[in-house]
C-alpha cells in the first residue's frame, strides 16, 4: 500500500504540481525542453548519490566505454529525466488525433498491428526508456484499446489528477495494487495489456540477463502470456532531433509458437522480452533511467557467495541467442 501523507503535505504537493504544470504549459514545449536540459545538467552536478549510482550502472552495462564517455552519457540521462518530467505536461495537449503526425514518426509496425487487430489477447511491454507516456497516448488516438498497468502515486490527489488526464484521452489505467483480476478479464475478452516491464522484482523474481548481468524480473507477464496464449509486443518511443518529436518502433514480437517446445517457456519468454528491452535501450542509451535500481536484488547463490548452479547455467546456455562471451560476462563476479 502507498504510505500515508498528512493532509497539509498532500495538498501542498498537489497545488505545487498543478501550478507547476500550468506555468510550464504557458510556454511552448521546445523552449521548456531546452530549459529542462540545462536544469538536468545542474541536477547532475548537485545530486551526487544518483550520479554515482548512474555511473555504476553504466560501467556495468558498457564496460568498454572510457570514463569521459560514461560521464557524458550519465549527464545526458539526467537531462533526459528532467525533459521527461516537462514532456508529461505537454503530451496531453499536443498528442491528439489532429496533431500526432507532426510530433511522431512511426517505424515498421506491420507485425504488431496485425496482432493488435487479431481480436485475440495481447501483451505490450516497454521499459523506462524514451517517453513511455507517448506510447500510451498514441495507442489511444489511433483507436487501439489498451489497459495499462501503473503503480499508484503516494499522493492520491496528484494520482487522481494524472489518471484523469490519461483517461480523458482514451487510455485505461489499472493500478498495480488491485489489478490481478482485472488483468485476467482484459485478456479473457481478447484485450491488450501494457506493462513497463523492467522493474526490479525482488529476491523472488525470475533472474534473466540484462546488460551482462542477471536482473530480477516479474514472472507475471510471462505467466499471463502462457495462460492466455498471448503474443508479447515489445515497443518504444524515443525522442528525436532534440525537441518534442518522437520515433515509435517495435523491438520484438514474441508469438506463442516461439516458446512452444521450450523446456522452461516462462524463462524463455521473460529472457526474450528483456533482451528486446535491452536492444531498444541501446538505440538511445542516454534516454534510459539508469539511476533506478534494476540490479538491486541478487540470485540466492550470489547472495550466499556460491558459484552459478549448473541448472541456471543450463537454462542460460539454452537461450538461442546466448554466446560464450555473454556467458562469460554473466558468470563474472559482481
Protein Blocks (a to p, Z undefined) as FASTA:
>chain_A
ZZdddfklmmmmmmmmmmmmmmmmmpcfklmmmmmmmmmmmmmmmmmmlmmmmmmmmmmm
mmmbcfklmmmmmmmmmmmmmmmmmmmmmmmmmmcfklmmmmpccddfklmmmmmmnopa
cddddddehjfklmmmmmmmnopacdddddddfblmlmmmmmmmmmmnopacddfklmmm
mmmmmmmnopacdddfkbcebjklccddeehiacdddfklmmmmmmnopacdddddddeh
hiacdddddfbdcdfklmgoiablmlmmmmmmmmmmmmmmmmmmmlccfkbcfklpacfk
lmnopacdfklmmmmmmpmkbcfklmmmmmpcZZ
